[in-house]
């Protein structure tokens, strides 16, 4: 099934049967890998009605997306999806990275301690930082990616609450939107309640990228 969707998506990029495909590829190029468009991700789980193939765009942080009917595998259309980075971060001017890490059972943490040398070699860090980003790929709908992170954090509710009590902790979102996209950000009540149970707030940084589509005469 997945390979069939990828082949159909390749065909659409090559033949451009949809006008929107032609418009997007007139001003952008998808990345190429081994002679074919590079597939970043095939999403067959997030939505009830559609499956989506994600293609990275050269020199851009957002994605070209090809949408298929989940029921018939019929090609439904072409669009873009924002690049979304979603992660837990905790900072402290007093606690070290190791001390922050000991507050939670989460694995795969990254960061630094106060007074460590900065990675660019210029000076030292004035605060400690802990980050937890279990899903690295940015080829996800924002709502889906946030809920995936919350599921991981809920495995250690007590530890996350300790982080929020002993450091400046919250969820950071980097939302990298296509200039001709118009997708708003909203969180359903379930997500808000899950954040509340973890004592977490959200900080959102929004960026706009890409070339505008050319006008159709």
The 8 nearest C-alpha neighbors of each residue, nearest first, counted from 0:
[[1, 3, 2, 4, 72, 5, 43, 6],
 [2, 0, 4, 3, 5, 41, 43, 6],
 [3, 1, 5, 4, 0, 6, 7, 41],
 [2, 4, 0, 6, 1, 5, 7, 8],
 [5, 3, 7, 1, 2, 6, 8, 0],
 [4, 6, 8, 2, 3, 7, 9, 1],
 [7, 5, 9, 3, 8, 4, 2, 10],
 [8, 6, 10, 4, 9, 5, 3, 11],
 [7, 9, 5, 11, 10, 6, 4, 65],
 [10, 8, 6, 12, 7, 11, 5, 13],
 [9, 11, 7, 13, 8, 12, 14, 6],
 [12, 10, 15, 8, 14, 13, 9, 16],
 [11, 13, 9, 15, 10, 14, 8, 20],
 [12, 14, 10, 11, 15, 9, 8, 16],
 [13, 15, 11, 16, 12, 10, 9, 17],
 [16, 14, 11, 12, 17, 20, 21, 13],
 [15, 17, 14, 11, 18, 20, 21, 12],
 [18, 16, 20, 19, 15, 21, 76, 77],
 [17, 19, 21, 20, 22, 16, 15, 23],
 [18, 20, 22, 21, 17, 23, 77, 78],
 [21, 19, 17, 23, 18, 22, 15, 77],
 [20, 22, 18, 24, 19, 15, 23, 25],
 [21, 23, 19, 25, 20, 24, 212, 18],
 [22, 24, 20, 25, 21, 26, 27, 19],
 [25, 23, 27, 21, 26, 22, 28, 20],
 [24, 26, 22, 23, 21, 27, 212, 28],
 [25, 27, 24, 23, 210, 212, 22, 28],
 [28, 26, 24, 25, 23, 29, 56, 57],
 [29, 27, 57, 56, 24, 30, 26, 25],
 [28, 30, 56, 57, 55, 36, 31, 54],
 [29, 31, 57, 56, 37, 36, 55, 28],
 [30, 32, 36, 37, 35, 34, 29, 33],
 [31, 33, 37, 34, 35, 36, 30, 38],
 [34, 32, 35, 31, 37, 36, 30, 38],
 [33, 35, 32, 31, 36, 37, 30, 9],
 [36, 34, 31, 32, 33, 37, 9, 30],
 [37, 35, 31, 30, 32, 29, 38, 9],
 [38, 36, 32, 31, 30, 54, 35, 39],
 [39, 37, 54, 40, 53, 36, 55, 52],
 [38, 40, 53, 54, 55, 37, 138, 41],
 [41, 39, 53, 38, 52, 42, 138, 54],
 [40, 42, 52, 51, 53, 43, 1, 39],
 [43, 41, 51, 50, 44, 40, 52, 45],
 [42, 44, 50, 45, 41, 51, 46, 49],
 [45, 43, 42, 46, 50, 47, 49, 41],
 [44, 46, 43, 42, 143, 47, 50, 140],
 [47, 45, 48, 49, 44, 50, 43, 42],
 [46, 48, 49, 45, 69, 44, 50, 43],
 [49, 47, 69, 46, 68, 50, 70, 67],
 [50, 48, 69, 68, 67, 46, 47, 66],
 [49, 51, 43, 67, 69, 42, 66, 68],
 [52, 50, 66, 42, 65, 41, 67, 64],
 [51, 53, 41, 65, 64, 40, 42, 66],
 [52, 54, 64, 40, 39, 63, 38, 62],
 [53, 55, 38, 63, 39, 62, 37, 64],
 [56, 54, 62, 30, 29, 39, 63, 57],
 [57, 55, 29, 30, 59, 28, 62, 58],
 [56, 58, 30, 59, 29, 28, 55, 27],
 [59, 57, 56, 60, 30, 55, 209, 28],
 [58, 60, 56, 57, 61, 209, 208, 55],
 [61, 59, 82, 175, 62, 58, 56, 55],
 [60, 62, 82, 81, 59, 80, 175, 177],
 [63, 61, 55, 80, 79, 54, 56, 53],
 [62, 64, 79, 54, 53, 78, 55, 80],
 [65, 63, 53, 78, 79, 52, 77, 62],
 [64, 66, 77, 52, 51, 76, 8, 78],
 [65, 67, 51, 76, 75, 50, 74, 77],
 [68, 66, 74, 50, 75, 72, 73, 49],
 [69, 67, 49, 72, 73, 70, 71, 48],
 [68, 70, 49, 48, 50, 72, 71, 67],
 [69, 71, 68, 72, 48, 49, 73, 67],
 [70, 72, 73, 68, 69, 67, 74, 49],
 [73, 71, 68, 67, 69, 70, 74, 4],
 [74, 72, 68, 71, 67, 75, 69, 70],
 [73, 75, 67, 76, 66, 72, 68, 65],
 [76, 74, 67, 66, 73, 68, 77, 65],
 [77, 75, 66, 74, 65, 78, 17, 67],
 [78, 76, 65, 64, 20, 66, 19, 79],
 [77, 79, 64, 63, 65, 76, 80, 19],
 [80, 78, 63, 64, 62, 81, 61, 77],
 [81, 79, 62, 61, 64, 63, 82, 78],
 [82, 80, 176, 61, 175, 83, 177, 62],
 [81, 83, 61, 175, 137, 60, 138, 174],
 [84, 82, 137, 174, 173, 141, 81, 175],
 [83, 85, 173, 137, 172, 86, 174, 82],
 [86, 84, 172, 171, 145, 83, 173, 144],
 [87, 85, 132, 171, 170, 131, 88, 84],
 [88, 86, 170, 131, 130, 169, 171, 132],
 [87, 89, 130, 129, 168, 169, 170, 86],
 [88, 90, 168, 129, 167, 128, 166, 169],
 [91, 89, 128, 167, 127, 166, 129, 168],
 [90, 92, 127, 166, 93, 126, 94, 167],
 [91, 93, 126, 127, 94, 113, 125, 90],
 [94, 92, 91, 95, 126, 113, 127, 166],
 [93, 95, 91, 98, 92, 99, 96, 127],
 [96, 94, 112, 98, 97, 127, 113, 99],
 [95, 97, 112, 99, 98, 111, 127, 100],
 [96, 98, 100, 95, 99, 101, 112, 94],
 [99, 97, 95, 101, 100, 96, 94, 102],
 [98, 100, 96, 97, 101, 102, 95, 94],
 [99, 101, 97, 98, 102, 103, 96, 129],
 [102, 100, 98, 99, 103, 97, 104, 96],
 [101, 103, 100, 158, 99, 161, 162, 98],
 [104, 102, 158, 105, 101, 100, 159, 155],
 [103, 105, 106, 155, 158, 102, 101, 100],
 [106, 104, 103, 107, 108, 155, 152, 100],
 [107, 105, 108, 104, 131, 103, 100, 133],
 [106, 108, 109, 131, 105, 133, 132, 130],
 [109, 107, 131, 106, 130, 129, 110, 105],
 [108, 110, 130, 129, 131, 107, 111, 128],
 [111, 109, 129, 128, 130, 96, 108, 112],
 [110, 112, 128, 96, 127, 115, 113, 129],
 [113, 111, 127, 95, 96, 115, 114, 128],
 [112, 114, 126, 127, 124, 125, 115, 95],
 [115, 113, 124, 123, 125, 112, 116, 126],
 [116, 114, 123, 112, 113, 124, 117, 111],
 [115, 117, 123, 122, 124, 114, 120, 118],
 [118, 116, 123, 120, 119, 124, 122, 121],
 [117, 119, 120, 116, 121, 123, 115, 122],
 [120, 118, 117, 121, 116, 122, 123, 124],
 [119, 121, 117, 118, 122, 116, 123, 115],
 [122, 120, 119, 117, 123, 116, 118, 124],
 [121, 123, 117, 116, 120, 124, 119, 115],
 [124, 122, 116, 117, 114, 115, 125, 121],
 [123, 125, 114, 113, 126, 115, 117, 116],
 [124, 126, 113, 114, 123, 92, 127, 115],
 [127, 125, 92, 113, 124, 91, 112, 128],
 [128, 126, 112, 113, 91, 90, 111, 95],
 [127, 129, 90, 110, 111, 89, 96, 112],
 [128, 130, 110, 89, 88, 109, 96, 90],
 [131, 129, 88, 109, 87, 108, 110, 132],
 [130, 132, 87, 108, 86, 133, 88, 109],
 [131, 133, 86, 134, 135, 130, 87, 85],
 [132, 134, 135, 131, 148, 107, 86, 151],
 [135, 133, 132, 136, 148, 144, 137, 147],
 [134, 136, 133, 137, 132, 84, 85, 138],
 [137, 135, 138, 134, 139, 84, 39, 83],
 [136, 138, 83, 82, 84, 139, 135, 134],
 [139, 137, 136, 82, 53, 40, 83, 39],
 [140, 138, 137, 144, 141, 83, 143, 82],
 [139, 141, 143, 142, 144, 80, 138, 83],
 [142, 140, 144, 143, 83, 139, 145, 174],
 [141, 143, 145, 144, 140, 146, 186, 185],
 [144, 142, 146, 140, 141, 145, 147, 139],
 [145, 143, 147, 141, 146, 142, 139, 140],
 [144, 146, 148, 142, 147, 143, 141, 149],
 [145, 147, 149, 143, 148, 144, 150, 142],
 [148, 146, 144, 150, 145, 149, 143, 151],
 [147, 149, 145, 151, 146, 150, 152, 144],
 [148, 150, 152, 146, 151, 147, 153, 145],
 [149, 151, 147, 153, 148, 152, 146, 154],
 [152, 150, 148, 149, 153, 154, 147, 155],
 [153, 151, 149, 154, 150, 155, 148, 156],
 [154, 152, 156, 155, 150, 151, 149, 197],
 [153, 155, 152, 151, 156, 150, 105, 104],
 [156, 154, 153, 158, 157, 152, 159, 104],
 [155, 157, 153, 159, 158, 197, 154, 160],
 [158, 156, 160, 159, 155, 161, 103, 197],
 [157, 159, 103, 161, 155, 160, 156, 102],
 [158, 160, 162, 156, 161, 157, 155, 163],
 [159, 161, 163, 157, 162, 158, 197, 198],
 [162, 160, 158, 164, 159, 163, 165, 157],
 [161, 163, 159, 165, 160, 164, 166, 168],
 [162, 164, 168, 160, 161, 166, 165, 167],
 [163, 165, 161, 162, 166, 160, 167, 168],
 [166, 164, 162, 163, 161, 167, 91, 99],
 [167, 165, 91, 163, 162, 168, 90, 164],
 [166, 168, 90, 89, 163, 91, 169, 165],
 [169, 167, 89, 163, 88, 166, 162, 90],
 [168, 170, 199, 200, 88, 201, 87, 171],
 [169, 171, 87, 201, 86, 88, 202, 200],
 [172, 170, 202, 86, 85, 201, 203, 87],
 [171, 173, 85, 203, 84, 174, 204, 202],
 [172, 174, 204, 84, 83, 205, 203, 175],
 [173, 175, 205, 83, 172, 204, 176, 82],
 [176, 174, 206, 82, 81, 207, 205, 83],
 [175, 177, 81, 207, 206, 174, 208, 178],
 [176, 178, 180, 208, 179, 207, 209, 81],
 [177, 179, 207, 208, 180, 209, 176, 211],
 [180, 178, 177, 211, 181, 212, 210, 209],
 [181, 179, 177, 178, 182, 176, 79, 80],
 [182, 180, 183, 179, 178, 177, 176, 184],
 [181, 183, 180, 184, 176, 81, 80, 177],
 [184, 182, 181, 185, 180, 176, 141, 186],
 [185, 183, 182, 186, 141, 142, 174, 203],
 [184, 186, 183, 187, 142, 141, 182, 188],
 [187, 185, 190, 191, 188, 184, 142, 189],
 [188, 186, 190, 189, 191, 185, 192, 142],
 [187, 189, 191, 190, 192, 186, 193, 185],
 [190, 188, 192, 187, 191, 193, 186, 194],
 [189, 191, 193, 192, 188, 187, 186, 194],
 [192, 190, 188, 194, 193, 189, 195, 187],
 [191, 193, 195, 189, 194, 190, 188, 196],
 [194, 192, 190, 196, 195, 191, 189, 197],
 [195, 193, 191, 197, 199, 192, 196, 198],
 [194, 196, 198, 192, 197, 193, 199, 191],
 [197, 195, 193, 198, 194, 192, 199, 156],
 [196, 198, 194, 195, 199, 160, 156, 159],
 [199, 197, 195, 196, 160, 194, 163, 200],
 [200, 198, 169, 194, 197, 195, 201, 170],
 [199, 201, 169, 170, 194, 202, 198, 195],
 [202, 200, 170, 169, 171, 203, 199, 172],
 [201, 203, 171, 172, 170, 204, 200, 169],
 [204, 202, 172, 171, 173, 205, 201, 174],
 [203, 205, 173, 174, 172, 206, 202, 171],
 [206, 204, 174, 175, 173, 203, 207, 176],
 [205, 207, 175, 176, 174, 208, 204, 173],
 [206, 208, 176, 178, 177, 175, 205, 209],
 [209, 207, 177, 178, 176, 206, 59, 175],
 [208, 210, 177, 178, 59, 211, 207, 27],
 [211, 209, 26, 212, 178, 208, 27, 179],
 [210, 212, 179, 178, 213, 209, 26, 177],
 [213, 211, 22, 214, 210, 23, 26, 179],
 [212, 214, 211, 215, 22, 26, 25, 23],
 [213, 215, 216, 212, 22, 211, 25, 26],
 [214, 216, 213, 22, 212, 18, 19, 21],
 [215, 214, 213, 22, 212, 18, 19, 21]]
